[in-house]
Amino acid sequence: MQRFFSDYWDILQRHHAAIERTLDGLSQEALDWSPAPEVNTIGVLAAHIIGSERYWISDVVAQISTDRDRDAEFQSAGVSADALRARLTAAARDIRAILEHLSLEQLGETRLSPRHGHEYTVGWALAHVLEHTGLHVGHMEMMRHWWEQRQED
């Protein structure tokens, strides 16, 4: 794997480790809890991150269909932490395999988004994954903190 993609992988793995830490020890009730209407749960955020990463790196960058059902990501009540971890592990395996075959020259190439119908560069799509994942990992961490504070009251 070229150095750029190895560094990219390291950053993505740090995000994944934060997801794992956030899921650790949470009950199903905690995974499915929301502090307010229209606020995503930890479980939904994890499912959405996984679906989004797979979409942008597999469907867009590699042009390999994952048959993503984005709406289902937001209907993931009852999905266990173990199931979310398994999905994350599978997604990471697939993403790493794609990164291993990318070259720096491809960063400027354009790809068509099957969902949006717009063109994006490979570099933009990869940057978007880190940005989007990092944002939602922060949301997950805040949700866990709020859940824990709620339990102490």
C-alpha positions in Angstrom: 0.0 0.0 0.0 1.4 3.4 -0.9 2.3 5.7 2.1 -0.6 8.1 1.5 -3.2 5.3 1.7 -1.4 3.7 4.6 -1.7 7.0 6.5 -5.3 7.3 5.5 -6.0 3.8 6.7 -4.3 4.6 10.1 -6.7 7.6 10.5 -9.7 5.6 9.6 -8.7 2.9 12.0 -8.5 5.4 14.8 -12.1 6.4 14.0 -13.1 2.8 14.1 -11.3 2.3 17.4 -13.3 5.2 18.8 -16.5 3.6 17.5 -15.5 0.3 19.3 -14.8 2.2 22.5 -18.2 3.9 22.3 -20.0 0.6 21.8 -18.1 -1.2 24.6 -20.4 -2.3 27.4 -23.5 -0.6 26.2 -26.9 -2.4 26.6 -29.4 -2.6 23.8 -31.4 0.1 25.6 -28.4 2.4 25.5 -27.8 1.7 21.8 -31.4 2.5 21.0 -31.8 5.5 23.3 -32.3 9.0 21.9 -32.3 12.2 24.1 -34.9 13.9 21.9 -37.1 13.3 18.8 -35.3 13.4 15.5 -31.9 12.7 17.2 -30.1 9.6 16.0 -29.2 6.9 18.5 -25.7 5.4 18.9 -26.8 2.3 17.1 -28.2 4.3 14.1 -25.0 6.4 14.0 -22.8 3.4 13.9 -24.9 1.7 11.2 -24.9 4.9 9.2 -21.2 5.4 9.5 -20.6 1.9 8.2 -23.0 2.2 5.3 -21.6 5.6 4.3 -17.9 4.4 4.4 -18.8 1.4 2.3 -20.8 3.5 -0.1 -18.2 6.2 -0.7 -15.2 3.9 -0.9 -16.7 0.8 -2.5 -19.6 2.2 -4.6 -18.0 5.5 -5.6 -14.2 5.1 -5.5 -14.0 1.4 -6.5 -17.3 1.4 -8.5 -18.2 -1.9 -6.7 -21.9 -2.0 -5.7 -22.7 -2.6 -2.0 -26.5 -2.4 -2.6 -26.6 0.1 0.2 -30.0 0.7 1.7 -29.4 4.1 3.3 -32.9 4.3 4.8 -32.4 1.0 6.6 -29.4 2.5 8.4 -31.8 4.9 10.2 -34.1 2.0 11.2 -31.6 -0.1 13.0 -33.2 -0.3 16.5 -32.5 -3.6 18.0 -29.2 -4.2 16.3 -26.7 -5.4 18.9 -23.3 -4.0 19.6 -21.8 -7.3 18.4 -23.6 -7.1 15.1 -22.5 -3.5 14.6 -18.9 -4.6 15.4 -19.1 -7.4 12.9 -20.4 -5.0 10.2 -17.6 -2.5 11.0 -15.0 -5.3 10.8 -16.4 -6.5 7.4 -16.5 -2.9 6.1 -12.9 -2.3 7.2 -11.7 -5.4 5.5 -13.3 -4.4 2.2 -12.1 -0.8 2.5 -8.5 -1.9 3.2 -8.5 -4.1 0.1 -9.6 -1.2 -2.0 -7.0 1.2 -0.5 -4.3 -1.4 -1.2 -5.0 -1.1 -4.9 -5.3 2.7 -5.2 -2.5 4.9 -6.5 -1.8 8.6 -6.0 -2.5 9.2 -9.6 -6.1 8.1 -9.1 -6.9 10.8 -6.5 -7.7 13.3 -9.3 -9.8 10.9 -11.3 -13.6 11.4 -11.2 -16.2 8.8 -10.3 -19.9 8.9 -10.7 -22.0 8.6 -7.5 -24.7 6.1 -8.2 -26.9 7.7 -5.5 -26.4 11.3 -6.4 -25.6 11.1 -10.1 -22.8 13.6 -9.6 -19.1 13.3 -10.3 -16.6 13.4 -7.4 -12.9 13.0 -7.5 -11.5 9.9 -5.7 -9.6 12.3 -3.4 -12.8 14.2 -2.5 -14.6 11.0 -1.8 -11.8 9.7 0.5 -11.6 13.0 2.3 -15.4 13.1 2.8 -15.3 9.7 4.4 -12.8 10.9 7.1 -14.8 14.1 7.6 -18.2 12.4 7.8 -17.0 9.5 10.0 -15.2 11.8 12.4 -18.3 14.0 12.8 -20.5 11.1 13.6 -18.0 9.5 15.9 -18.1 12.7 17.9 -21.9 12.5 18.0 -21.7 8.9 19.2 -19.3 9.9 22.0 -21.6 12.7 23.1 -24.6 10.4 23.0 -22.8 7.9 25.2 -21.8 10.7 27.6 -25.4 11.8 27.8 -26.6 8.2 28.3 -24.2 7.8 31.2 -25.1 11.1 32.8 -28.8 10.1 32.5 -28.0 6.9 34.3 -26.3 8.8 37.2 -29.2 11.2 37.8 
